[in-house]
Amino acid sequence: MFWGNPSSILNTIFSNLRFFIPFTKRLGYIGWLGHGNLGDEGMYVAFKKLFSGYNVLPFKHSEKIIYFENLLKQKAFNAVCLGGGTFINADAIKQFKIAQENYSPTFVFGAGAMDPALWGTVEHRPTVFSKASEWIECLNKCHYVGVRGPLSKQILEDNGFNKAEIIGDLILSLSSDAIVRKQRKKKLGINIGVAGGYMWGSEEGVLDFIVELAKIMLEKKWQITFYPVISSDINYIKKAVRRIGGFTAIFDEYRSIAKTMHSLQGCDLFIGEKLHSTALAMCAHTPSIMLEYKPKCLDFMLSMEMEKFNIRTDRLSVNMAIDLAEELYSNLEKYQNKIAQKANQYRQLQKEKADVLSKIICQK
């Protein structure tokens, strides 16, 4: 097999041989990687931390991988995981089927299930929504299925799969050990972003809501910082900042998980639309309000027993948001303790399950 000029051949060899490093166990990870999304990259970091004894690599099964497998008489992966992200009932099934056809064991760790309550109403549904029956067939072949939250578990049970366990969002394995108590300096973090129509309500409605809410919070002497989680949301956030008019900041180190969590730790409260903006805030033990633009947001809040502080983006109310913020701010220590307890619970559970799976992989 020939792949071009000598330089190209060497690059191909070296880029693919990392999947065949001897005396290592290689674990393939299926996730939405390489797009600069802080949440997806953060879950990958968390997964590598949990499976630190393995060479964890993004899963791929190309012609070149197959060539090297045949040449070296060994498989590229000793196991493959469907990682964090809302992949179940989505078109990730194509990749997962390929994984199951070629590698064993396979397992699910922290994934969510798309909810037909939303996706059944979306115009582009056929391009993203896969038949549940196909997924159930795949899941039945898995050695283990751990899902993000109660909604995902219930969706699977409604379709006849009863072996899923709730292990929380993968990002929770990055949660802080110690609680840093809030300084009560009225620092508010906010996240909003674009969704391409895949949401409850509309982007315009969220923008109007945030502008009105932010103006009121500024009048109440709050300091506001916007936290992007992906570069494609920046222009949308800048539009909100221009309309708000008062002094607000945009956090520009959002590509760094460590810097983002450190900054979020300095916030007294957080209001987030993108799931992992709020999840990372909770990893920093910052009491948060979730703006549920997709059901996955409620799935996470239910898993944290914080669903009271979840507002759907087609049911936005500035007065409700202010009331919830005031409740959190009046009881910061109480809610920090609650968030820390749940995050620690899932962090320990994920470690336990990762250790069990590691033993299974070693036996293969």
C-alpha positions in Angstrom: 0.0 0.0 0.0 1.4 3.4 -1.0 0.3 6.8 0.4 2.3 9.4 -1.6 5.8 10.8 -1.4 8.4 9.5 1.1 7.7 12.4 3.5 3.9 11.6 3.4 4.6 7.9 3.9 6.7 8.6 7.1 4.0 10.9 8.5 1.4 8.2 7.9 3.5 5.5 9.6 4.3 7.6 12.6 0.7 9.0 13.0 -0.7 5.5 12.9 1.9 3.5 14.9 0.8 5.2 18.1 -2.2 2.8 17.9 0.3 -0.1 18.0 2.8 0.8 20.8 4.0 -2.5 22.2 3.5 -3.5 25.8 0.6 -1.1 26.3 -3.2 -1.5 26.4 -4.9 0.8 24.0 -8.4 2.1 24.7 -10.4 3.7 21.9 -12.6 6.7 22.9 -15.6 7.8 20.8 -16.4 11.4 21.5 -16.9 14.8 19.7 -13.2 15.7 19.8 -11.1 18.1 17.9 -13.8 20.8 17.6 -12.5 23.1 20.3 -15.5 22.4 22.6 -14.4 22.8 26.2 -17.0 20.3 27.5 -16.2 17.5 25.1 -12.4 18.0 25.5 -12.9 18.2 29.3 -14.7 14.8 29.3 -11.9 13.3 27.3 -9.4 14.6 29.9 -11.6 13.1 32.7 -11.8 9.8 30.9 -8.0 9.6 30.5 -7.6 10.4 34.2 -10.0 7.6 35.1 -8.2 5.1 32.7 -4.7 6.4 33.4 -3.2 2.9 33.1 -4.1 2.8 29.4 -3.0 4.5 26.2 -6.3 6.3 25.6 -6.8 7.4 21.9 -9.6 8.8 19.8 -11.2 5.9 18.1 -10.7 5.4 14.4 -10.9 2.5 12.0 -9.5 3.6 8.7 -7.9 1.7 5.8 -4.5 2.6 7.2 -5.4 1.2 10.6 -6.6 -2.0 9.1 -3.4 -2.2 7.0 -1.2 -1.9 10.1 -3.4 -4.4 12.0 -2.8 -7.0 9.3 0.9 -6.1 9.0 1.6 -6.3 12.7 -0.9 -9.1 13.5 -2.5 -7.1 16.3 -5.5 -5.0 16.9 -5.3 -1.3 17.3 -7.5 -1.3 20.4 -7.9 -3.6 23.3 -11.3 -2.1 24.0 -13.5 0.8 22.8 -15.7 3.1 24.8 -18.6 5.4 23.8 -17.7 8.3 25.9 -19.4 11.4 27.3 -21.8 13.3 25.0 -25.4 12.8 23.9 -24.6 10.0 21.5 -27.3 7.3 22.3 -30.1 7.6 19.7 -27.8 9.7 17.5 -25.9 8.9 14.4 -22.8 7.9 16.5 -24.3 4.5 16.1 -22.4 4.1 12.8 -19.0 4.5 14.5 -20.1 2.4 17.5 -21.2 -0.5 15.3 -17.8 -0.5 13.5 -16.2 -0.6 16.9 -18.3 -3.6 18.0 -17.7 -5.5 14.8 -13.9 -5.2 15.2 -13.1 -4.9 18.9 -14.1 -6.3 22.3 -14.9 -5.4 24.9 -17.0 -2.3 24.2 -18.7 -0.2 26.8 -20.6 3.1 27.4 -19.2 5.5 30.0 -21.2 8.7 30.8 -23.1 9.1 27.6 -26.5 10.6 27.3 -29.6 9.5 25.3 -31.3 11.9 22.9 -34.8 12.6 24.0 -37.6 12.3 21.4 -39.6 14.9 23.3 -37.3 17.5 21.6 -35.8 15.7 18.7 -39.0 14.3 17.4 -40.1 17.9 16.8 -36.9 19.1 15.1 -37.1 19.7 11.4 -33.7 18.0 10.7 -34.5 15.0 12.9 -33.7 12.3 10.3 -30.1 13.4 10.0 -29.3 13.1 13.7 -31.9 10.8 15.3 -31.3 7.0 14.9 -33.8 4.2 15.6 -33.8 3.3 19.3 -34.1 -0.4 18.4 -30.7 -0.2 16.6 -29.1 1.3 19.7 -30.7 -1.3 22.1 -29.1 -4.0 19.9 -25.7 -2.4 20.3 -26.1 -1.7 24.0 -27.0 -5.4 24.6 -23.5 -6.3 23.2 -21.7 -3.9 25.6 -19.9 -5.2 28.7 -21.2 -2.1 30.6 -23.5 0.8 30.1 -23.1 3.8 32.3 -25.2 6.9 31.4 -25.2 10.6 32.4 -28.5 10.9 34.3 -32.1 9.8 35.1 -33.6 10.9 31.8 -31.1 8.9 29.7 -31.7 5.8 31.9 -35.5 6.2 31.6 -35.4 6.7 27.8 -33.5 3.4 27.5 -35.9 1.6 29.8 -38.8 2.9 27.8 -37.3 1.1 24.8 -36.6 -2.1 26.6 -33.0 -1.7 27.9 -32.9 -2.1 31.7 -29.2 -2.6 32.3 -28.0 1.1 32.3 -26.5 2.6 35.4 -26.4 6.3 36.2 -22.8 7.3 36.8 -23.1 11.1 36.2 -21.5 13.3 33.6 -17.9 12.4 32.9 -16.8 16.0 33.6 -17.5 15.5 37.3 -14.3 13.4 37.6 -12.6 16.8 37.4 -14.4 18.3 40.3 -12.4 20.0 43.0 -11.4 18.1 46.2 -12.0 21.0 48.6 -14.8 23.5 48.7 -13.5 27.1 48.3 -16.0 29.2 50.1 -17.5 32.2 48.3 -16.3 35.7 49.0 -19.8 37.2 48.5 -18.5 39.9 46.1 -21.6 39.5 43.9 -19.7 38.0 41.0 -22.0 36.3 38.4 -20.8 34.1 35.6 -23.1 33.6 32.5 -22.9 31.3 29.5 -25.1 31.5 26.4 -24.5 30.0 22.9 -25.9 29.1 19.6 -27.7 25.9 18.9 -28.6 25.9 15.2 -32.3 25.5 15.9 -31.8 22.3 18.0 -33.3 23.7 21.2 -36.4 24.6 23.2 -37.5 28.0 22.1 -35.1 30.2 20.1 -31.7 31.8 20.2 -33.4 35.2 19.9 -35.6 34.5 23.0 -32.6 33.5 25.1 -30.7 36.6 24.0 -33.6 38.9 24.9 -33.9 37.1 28.3 -30.2 37.4 29.1 -30.0 41.1 28.1 -33.0 41.9 30.4 -31.7 39.8 33.3 -28.1 41.1 33.0 -29.3 44.7 33.1 -31.3 44.1 36.3 -28.3 42.3 37.9 -26.0 45.2 37.0 -28.5 47.5 38.7 -28.3 45.3 41.8 -24.5 45.8 41.7 -23.5 42.4 40.4 -20.3 42.0 38.4 -20.9 39.9 35.2 -18.5 37.8 33.2 -19.5 35.8 30.2 -17.9 32.3 29.8 -17.9 30.8 26.3 -17.2 27.1 25.9 -16.5 27.2 22.1 -15.4 29.9 19.7 -18.6 29.7 17.6 -20.5 31.3 20.5 -18.3 34.4 20.8 -20.2 36.6 18.3 -23.5 35.7 20.0 -22.1 36.6 23.4 -20.6 39.9 22.0 -24.1 40.7 20.7 -25.5 40.3 24.2 -22.7 42.4 25.7 -23.4 45.3 23.2 -27.1 45.2 24.0 -26.6 45.1 27.8 -24.5 48.3 27.6 -23.1 48.3 31.1 -19.6 46.9 32.0 -19.5 43.2 31.4 -16.4 41.0 30.7 -15.9 38.0 28.4 -13.5 35.3 29.8 -11.0 34.7 27.0 -9.1 31.7 28.4 -12.1 29.3 27.8 -9.9 26.8 25.9 -8.2 25.9 29.2 -10.1 23.7 31.6 -7.9 24.6 34.5 -8.1 28.3 34.0 -11.9 28.2 33.4 -12.5 26.2 36.6 -10.2 28.5 38.6 -12.1 31.6 37.3 -15.5 29.9 37.9 -14.4 29.2 41.5 -14.2 32.9 42.0 -17.9 33.4 40.9 -20.6 33.5 43.6 -23.2 32.3 41.2 -23.4 30.9 37.6 -26.2 30.9 35.0 -25.4 28.6 32.1 -27.1 27.5 28.9 -24.5 25.0 27.5 -24.5 21.9 29.6 -20.8 21.8 30.4 -20.6 25.5 31.3 -22.9 24.7 34.2 -21.3 21.3 34.8 -17.8 22.9 35.1 -19.2 25.6 37.4 -20.5 22.8 39.6 -17.1 21.1 39.5 -15.9 24.3 41.0 -18.7 24.1 43.6 -20.4 27.2 42.3 -24.2 27.2 42.8 -25.8 27.4 39.3 -28.9 27.9 37.4 -29.3 25.9 34.2 -31.0 27.3 31.1 -32.2 24.1 29.6 -31.9 24.5 25.8 -32.0 20.7 25.3 -33.2 17.9 27.5 -29.6 16.8 28.3 -29.4 19.9 30.5 -32.3 18.7 32.7 -30.7 15.2 32.6 -27.7 16.6 34.3 -29.6 18.8 36.8 -31.7 15.8 37.8 -28.5 13.8 38.4 -27.2 16.5 40.7 -30.6 16.9 42.5 -30.7 20.5 41.4 -33.6 20.4 39.0 -35.3 23.2 41.0 -32.8 25.5 39.4 -33.5 24.4 35.8 -35.4 26.7 33.5 -36.4 25.6 30.0 -35.5 28.1 27.3 -39.0 28.2 25.9 -40.3 29.0 29.4 -37.9 31.8 30.4 -38.9 34.1 33.2 -36.6 36.9 34.4 -38.5 37.1 37.7 -38.1 33.4 38.3 -34.4 33.6 37.5 -33.9 36.4 39.9 -35.8 34.6 42.6 -33.7 31.4 42.1 -30.5 33.4 42.1 -31.5 35.1 45.4 -32.2 31.7 46.9 -28.8 30.4 45.9 -27.0 33.5 47.1 -28.8 33.5 50.4 -27.8 29.9 51.0 -24.4 29.7 49.4 -22.8 27.3 51.9 -25.8 25.0 51.8 -25.8 24.6 48.1 -22.0 24.4 47.8 -22.1 21.5 50.2 -24.9 19.8 48.3 -23.1 20.2 44.9 -19.8 19.0 46.4 -21.5 15.9 47.9 -23.1 14.9 44.6 -20.0 15.6 42.5 -17.8 13.6 44.9 -20.4 10.7 44.8 -20.2 10.5 41.1 -16.4 11.0 41.0 -16.0 8.0 43.3 -18.5 5.9 41.4 -16.8 6.6 38.1 -13.5 5.6 39.6 -14.9 2.3 40.9 -16.5 1.4 37.6 -13.3 2.4 35.7 -11.3 0.1 38.0 -13.7 -2.8 37.3 -13.6 -2.3 33.6 -9.9 -2.0 33.6 -9.6 -5.5 35.1 -12.0 -6.8 32.3 -9.9 -5.2 29.6 -6.6 -6.6 31.1 -8.1 -10.1 30.9 -8.7 -9.8 27.2 
